[in-house]
Amino acid sequence: MLRRKPTRLELKLDDIEEFESIRKDLESRKKQREDVDVVGASDGEGAIGLSNDHKSREQMINDRIGYKPQPKPNNRSSQFGSFEF
């Protein structure tokens, strides 16, 4: 295997400006989300959202991924089939 020198990466002014603009955009979005959360919590909506029970959270996830669980029957014939002796 041939050995070569590491490739040199140069940081340009355009790259720095692009990074700063993206970072500022992300920070402003984060602040907007926090403001919405604070306003929602003061209206009482945030408290309701946080106090959802576990089943409703599962239901939301199942709806999002398109999973429709079938209820399991709890009798022995469904587990082992219908054997007759």
C-alpha positions in Angstrom: 0.0 0.0 0.0 1.4 3.4 -1.0 1.8 6.0 1.7 0.8 9.6 0.9 0.9 12.9 2.7 -2.4 13.9 4.4 -4.6 16.2 2.3 -4.6 19.8 3.4 -8.0 21.4 4.1 -8.2 25.1 3.8 -10.8 27.1 5.7 -12.1 29.9 3.5 -13.9 33.1 4.5 -17.0 31.9 2.6 -17.1 28.8 4.6 -16.9 30.7 7.9 -19.7 33.1 6.8 -21.9 30.2 5.8 -21.3 28.4 9.1 -22.2 31.6 11.1 -25.4 32.2 9.1 -26.6 28.6 9.6 -25.7 28.7 13.3 -27.7 32.0 13.8 -30.6 30.5 11.9 -30.6 27.4 14.1 -30.4 29.5 17.3 -33.3 31.7 16.2 -35.4 28.6 15.5 -34.5 27.2 18.9 -35.5 30.5 20.6 -38.8 30.5 18.7 -39.5 26.9 19.9 -38.7 27.8 23.5 -41.0 30.9 23.2 -43.8 28.7 21.9 -43.2 26.2 24.7 -43.3 28.9 27.3 -46.4 30.5 25.9 -48.1 27.1 25.6 -47.2 26.2 29.2 -48.6 29.4 30.5 -51.9 28.8 28.6 -52.2 25.4 30.1 -51.7 23.6 26.8 -48.1 22.6 27.7 -49.2 21.0 30.9 -51.8 18.9 29.2 -49.2 17.8 26.6 -46.8 16.7 29.4 -49.4 14.9 31.3 -50.5 12.6 28.5 -50.7 9.0 29.7 -48.5 6.2 28.3 -51.1 4.7 26.0 -51.9 7.9 24.2 -48.1 8.3 23.5 -48.0 4.8 22.2 -51.1 5.4 20.1 -49.5 8.6 18.6 -46.3 6.6 17.7 -48.4 3.7 16.2 -50.4 6.2 14.1 -47.2 7.9 12.9 -45.5 4.7 11.8 -48.7 3.1 10.5 -48.8 0.2 12.9 -52.2 -1.1 13.8 -51.9 -3.7 16.6 -54.4 -6.5 16.7 -55.7 -7.5 20.2 -54.5 -10.8 21.4 -57.1 -13.3 22.6 -56.4 -14.7 26.1 -57.8 -18.2 25.8 -55.9 -21.5 25.4 -57.6 -22.5 22.1 -56.1 -19.4 20.4 -52.7 -20.2 21.7 -52.6 -24.0 20.9 -55.3 -24.4 18.3 -58.4 -26.5 18.7 -57.2 -29.9 19.7 -59.9 -32.5 20.4 -59.2 -35.7 22.3 
